[in-house]
Amino acid sequence: MIFSKFNKIIYHKLNYFSMSRFALILLTVWAFFEASFWFIIPDFILLVLCMLNPKNYKKFFIFTILSSLIGITFYFLFVSNYPSISLNILMNTPFINQNMIDSINTLYNNEGIVSSLWQTTTFFPVKVWTYQAALHNFDLFLYLFFLAISRSIRMFIISFTFSFLGRKFNRFIRRNLLWMLIVYILVFFAILFQVT
């Protein structure tokens, strides 16, 4: 059957990719730029890699969170030195609007830097939080501390959960990866457009 053959090819290609050095490089670069100028969270790649290569979920998690924190640091310093340029870039970034920026500004005004702990529970991109954190002159290291806690919890849950699912349902994934990818792509775009 054509579908099963195509499914087999897709599975082997993606499985090989998940074990390659390029997968780790892509995840690292993606996480770094998502924290500053890129608009799609690394979770979408992280969960696929952890599901296809479950034994390396800890490595994927560590590289993602460290790259993200380095990206956040870079962006914080960039905003601190070039606030007007940063705002222009931010407002031209897909899926970001003025309401997000104003909401985080209000949250920081009311609750201060500790509210950064809630970043990962919202659909507001981390770059919006970082932009406002820099404008509020928050301490960079304290801000990174709170974000490290917040983002580590989310990313570890994703890494561990999809690693577990990858091990538990390996046979099912092998047979149905193509269907899973179709559903995954549909959900991916549904989430993106829901954010807007």
C-alpha positions as CSV (number, residue, x, y, z in Angstrom):
1,M,0.0,0.0,0.0
2,I,1.3,3.4,-1.0
3,F,0.3,5.1,2.3
4,S,2.1,2.5,4.5
5,K,5.3,2.7,2.3
6,F,5.2,6.5,2.6
7,N,4.6,6.3,6.3
8,K,7.6,4.0,6.7
9,I,9.9,6.4,4.7
10,I,8.7,9.4,6.8
11,Y,9.3,7.5,10.0
12,H,12.8,6.4,9.1
13,K,13.8,9.9,7.9
14,L,12.5,11.6,11.0
15,N,13.9,9.0,13.3
16,Y,17.3,9.4,11.7
17,F,17.0,13.1,11.9
18,S,16.1,13.0,15.7
19,M,19.3,11.1,16.3
20,S,21.5,13.4,14.2
21,R,23.6,16.3,15.4
22,F,21.6,18.6,13.1
23,A,18.5,18.0,15.2
24,L,20.2,19.3,18.3
25,I,21.7,22.3,16.4
26,L,18.3,23.2,15.0
27,L,16.6,22.9,18.4
28,T,19.3,25.1,20.0
29,V,19.2,27.8,17.4
30,W,15.4,27.7,17.3
31,A,15.2,28.1,21.1
32,F,17.7,31.0,21.1
33,F,16.0,33.0,18.4
34,E,12.4,32.3,19.7
35,A,13.5,34.2,22.9
36,S,14.2,37.3,20.8
37,F,13.1,37.6,17.2
38,W,11.6,34.3,16.0
39,F,7.9,33.8,16.7
40,I,7.3,30.0,17.0
41,I,8.1,28.3,20.4
42,P,10.6,25.5,20.4
43,D,8.1,23.2,22.1
44,F,6.8,22.1,18.7
45,I,10.2,20.7,17.8
46,L,11.1,19.5,21.3
47,L,8.1,17.3,21.6
48,V,8.7,15.6,18.2
49,L,12.4,14.9,19.0
50,C,11.6,13.6,22.5
51,M,8.9,11.3,21.1
52,L,11.1,9.9,18.3
53,N,14.3,9.7,20.4
54,P,13.0,9.2,24.0
55,K,16.4,8.2,25.5
56,N,17.8,11.7,24.7
57,Y,15.0,13.7,26.2
58,K,17.1,15.1,29.0
59,K,19.7,16.4,26.5
60,F,17.0,18.0,24.4
61,F,15.5,19.6,27.5
62,I,18.9,21.0,28.7
63,F,19.9,22.4,25.3
64,T,16.5,24.0,24.9
65,I,16.3,25.7,28.2
66,L,19.9,26.9,28.2
67,S,19.6,28.2,24.6
68,S,16.4,30.0,25.6
69,L,18.0,31.7,28.6
70,I,20.9,32.8,26.5
71,G,18.5,34.2,23.9
72,I,16.5,36.0,26.6
73,T,19.7,37.5,28.0
74,F,20.7,38.8,24.5
75,Y,17.2,40.2,23.9
76,F,17.1,41.9,27.4
77,L,20.4,43.7,26.7
78,F,19.3,44.6,23.2
79,V,16.0,46.1,24.4
80,S,17.9,48.0,27.2
81,N,20.2,49.6,24.6
82,Y,17.8,50.0,21.7
83,P,14.2,50.3,23.1
84,S,12.7,52.1,20.1
85,I,14.2,49.6,17.5
86,S,13.1,46.7,19.7
87,L,9.5,48.0,19.8
88,N,9.5,48.4,16.0
89,I,10.7,44.8,15.6
90,L,8.4,43.5,18.2
91,M,5.3,45.1,16.6
92,N,6.3,43.6,13.3
93,T,6.7,40.1,14.7
94,P,3.8,37.7,13.7
95,F,1.3,36.9,16.5
96,I,2.3,39.8,18.7
97,N,0.0,42.7,19.3
98,Q,-0.2,45.9,21.4
99,N,-2.7,44.2,23.8
100,M,0.0,41.7,24.8
101,I,2.5,44.4,25.5
102,D,0.1,46.4,27.5
103,S,-1.1,43.4,29.5
104,I,2.4,42.5,30.6
105,N,3.1,46.1,31.4
106,T,0.1,46.2,33.7
107,L,1.1,42.9,35.3
108,Y,4.6,44.1,36.0
109,N,3.3,47.4,37.4
110,N,1.0,45.6,39.8
111,E,3.0,42.6,40.8
112,G,6.6,43.3,39.9
113,I,9.3,40.9,38.7
114,V,7.9,37.9,40.5
115,S,5.0,37.8,38.0
116,S,7.6,36.5,35.5
117,L,7.0,33.1,37.1
118,W,3.6,33.0,35.2
119,Q,5.2,33.5,31.8
120,T,5.0,29.9,30.8
121,T,1.3,29.6,31.7
122,T,0.2,32.2,29.2
123,F,0.2,32.4,25.4
124,F,2.2,35.6,25.5
125,P,5.6,35.1,24.0
126,V,8.6,35.4,26.2
127,K,10.0,38.2,24.1
128,V,7.0,40.4,25.2
129,W,7.8,39.6,28.8
130,T,11.5,40.3,28.3
131,Y,10.8,43.6,26.4
132,Q,8.7,44.9,29.3
133,A,11.2,43.6,31.9
134,A,14.0,45.6,30.3
135,L,11.8,48.7,30.1
136,H,11.0,48.3,33.8
137,N,14.7,48.0,34.6
138,F,14.4,44.7,36.3
139,D,17.5,43.0,37.5
140,L,18.6,40.7,34.7
141,F,19.8,37.9,36.9
142,L,16.7,37.9,39.0
143,Y,14.6,37.9,35.9
144,L,16.5,35.0,34.5
145,F,16.1,33.1,37.7
146,F,12.3,33.4,37.6
147,L,12.1,32.6,33.9
148,A,14.4,29.6,34.3
149,I,12.0,28.2,36.9
150,S,8.9,28.9,34.8
151,R,10.2,27.7,31.5
152,S,12.1,24.7,32.9
153,I,8.9,23.3,34.4
154,R,7.0,23.6,31.1
155,M,9.8,22.2,29.0
156,F,10.6,19.4,31.3
157,I,7.0,18.3,31.4
158,I,6.9,18.4,27.6
159,S,10.2,16.5,27.3
160,F,9.4,13.8,29.8
161,T,5.8,13.3,28.7
162,F,6.6,12.9,25.0
163,S,9.6,10.7,25.8
164,F,7.3,8.5,27.9
165,L,4.7,8.4,25.0
166,G,7.5,7.6,22.5
167,R,8.6,4.6,24.5
168,K,5.1,3.4,25.5
169,F,3.6,3.7,22.0
170,N,6.6,3.1,19.8
171,R,4.8,0.5,17.7
172,F,1.8,2.7,17.2
173,I,4.0,5.6,16.2
174,R,5.8,3.5,13.7
175,R,2.6,2.5,12.0
176,N,0.7,5.8,12.2
177,L,3.4,8.6,12.1
178,L,2.0,10.1,8.9
179,W,-1.5,10.5,10.3
180,M,0.0,11.8,13.5
181,L,2.0,14.4,11.5
182,I,-1.2,15.6,9.7
183,V,-3.0,16.0,13.0
184,Y,0.0,17.7,14.5
185,I,0.3,20.2,11.7
186,L,-3.4,21.0,12.0
187,V,-3.2,21.5,15.7
188,F,0.0,23.6,15.3
189,F,-1.7,26.1,13.0
190,A,-4.9,26.1,15.1
191,I,-2.9,27.1,18.2
192,L,-1.0,29.8,16.2
193,F,-4.2,31.3,14.9
194,Q,-5.9,31.0,18.3
195,V,-3.1,33.1,19.8
196,T,-3.8,35.9,17.4
